[in-house]
Amino acid sequence: MPRMGIWLILASVVVILDQLTKYVVVSGMSYGETWHIASFFDLVHVRNTGAAFSFLAGHSGWQRWFFIALAVGVSIWLLRMLAHHAAEALMACALALVLGGAVGNVIDRVARGSVVDFLSFHLGEHYWPAFNVADSAICVGVALMLLDQFRKRPGEDDAPEPHNQG
């Protein structure tokens, strides 16, 4: 269990950074306000009632409770997976990042009814959907999970298995 504690701390750091940055945005910017920081980056104050890329955002409100329930269920599953993989640094780090991101966004859904997004990257007039620290942690976590799956494991042989040509 000692290793599990390290990963829970990482997940907690993600939640704290996510909530702190969202607090700064909500308290320092009006809803809909944009601050131009660089030719490719703006800080914005927007809300997302849907999921990634505003999926289901235009619905009547049922999606809030659906995404809360989904995030709670996924978080429980992530905790179980984290306990199982706590000794595997890359996978455990990935799971902790996704867990922290999921919890950060579910806090917003419970407290505000929507997720605060504020990081807006663009190339000219072509904008990537705004996102937040929790979303970033989830994406990095998923990328690390994929990397872990493609890594060569100790004891794996490089030679392909022979085909049975009977």
N, C-alpha and C positions, 0 to 999 in steps of 0.2 A: 504493500500500500504506500510506502514512502514515495515511489516514483509517481504514483497517481496524484499525489499532492502537488508535485511540480506542474503537472499538466492542468490541474484545476486552478492553480495560480495564474498560469498563462491565459486560460479562458477568462478568469476574473479580470485580468489586466485589459483584455480586449473589451469586456463589458464596460469597465471604468473609463477607458479612453473613448469608447463610442459615446457613452452617455455624457461625458464631460464636453466633448466636441459639439454634441447636439445641444447641450445647455448653452454653450457660448453662442451658437448660431441663433437659437430661439430667443435668447435674452439680448443679443446684440444686433439682430437684423429683423426688419419687418418681414412678414410673410410675403413672398414674391419678390423681395429685394435681391438685386444682383450687384456684386462688387467685382469689377474687372481687375484681375490680378496680373495676368500675362496675356499675350496674344492667343494662347491656346487654353487658358484656364480661368474660370470664374468661381467665386464663392456665391452660392445662391441659397435661398431659403425656400424650399419646396416641400410638399408633403405627398406621400404615396400611400393610398389606401389599398393598393393592390400588392402584388408580389414583384419579382424582378421585371424590369422594363414595363412597370405599371400593369402587369397582367391582372385582369379582373378589377381594375381600379374604378371603372365606370358603373359598377353594380350598386345596389341599394344599401349595402352595409353588412349583408350576411357574410361577406368575405373576410371581414375583420375577425369574426369568431372562428371561421374556418382556418385562417392563417395562424391564429393564436393556438388553436387545438393542434394543428399540424406541427407548429414549432415546438410545442410542449412534448408531443409524441416523439419527434425527431430528437429533441434534446435528451429525453430519457434513453432512447436508442444509442445516441452518441456517448452518453455516460457509460452504458454497458460495454460498448465497443472500446472506449477509452480504458476501462478496467481490464479488458481482455488484452489490449495492445500496449499497456503502459510501459513495458520494457523495450518497445520498438520506437526509438526516438522519432524517426520521420513520420510514421503513421500516427503516433500519439500527438505529435505537434500539430499535424493536419487536423485530427479530430478535435483537439482543444481549440484551434482557431475557428473551426466551423461552429463548435458549441458556443464559444463566446459571441460570435456574430449572430447566431440564432437567438440567444438570450437577449443580446442588445436590442435587436429589432422587435422581439416580443414585448419587451418593456415599453417601447414606444406604442405599440398597438394597444396594450392594456391602458397605459397612462394618457395617451393622446388620441387614440382611435386611428392613427396613421403613423407612418414612419417618416422621420425627418431626414431628408437628403440635402446635401449641400456642396458636394464636390462635382464640378461641371467642367469636363474637358471638351474641347472642340477644335476642329480644323476649319477655319473660315466660318461659314454658316452651317456647317455640319456638326451637330452636337451629339455626343454620347449621352445617354440618359444619366441624370444626376444620381449620385450614390453617396454612401457614408462609410465610416470606419468599419462598421459591422459587415457591410456588403464586401468591403475589401478583404477582411479577414476570412469570410466565407470563400471568396474566389481563390485566395492564396492557399487556404486549407484544401480545397478541392484539387488545385493544381499539385499540391504536395502528395495528396492521395494517389493521383494518377502517376506521378513520378515514382512513388513507392511501389505501385503495381508493376511498373515496367523495369524496375531495378532487378539486377541479377542477384539471386539469393545465394548465400554460401552453400556449397555442395551441389549447385546446379551445374550440369555438364553443358559445354558449348556444342558438343556434337549432336546433330539431329538424331532422333531415334530411327533405327532402320525400319524400312517398310517390309511387311511380310509379302513376299512375291511368290506365293504358293500356287 
